[in-house]
Amino acid sequence: MSFISPSVTGTKLSEYEIDADKSWEAFGITNLKELAGGMTKGDMLFFDGTRLVKIIPGPIGTMLTTHDMGNDPTWSY
């Protein structure tokens, strides 16, 4: 199952166009189209153990902190 055209020769993921309308369920991704449609500059995604979740940019001066496996990242000072 291919989601990226073999004729595309980009060297960065950001250069590829991902077809969010295709079925991604084989990869455990069920909400890609909704997430992609709602993304704005600075948004990121992480897998919460069940689905992809959007993280919006945190307040100025904060950094995204991870808390070991099995825990969601948070913004902290």
Helices and strands as residue ranges (DSSP letters): G 13-15, G 25-27, H 32-37, E 44-47, E 52-55, E 63-65, E 74-76
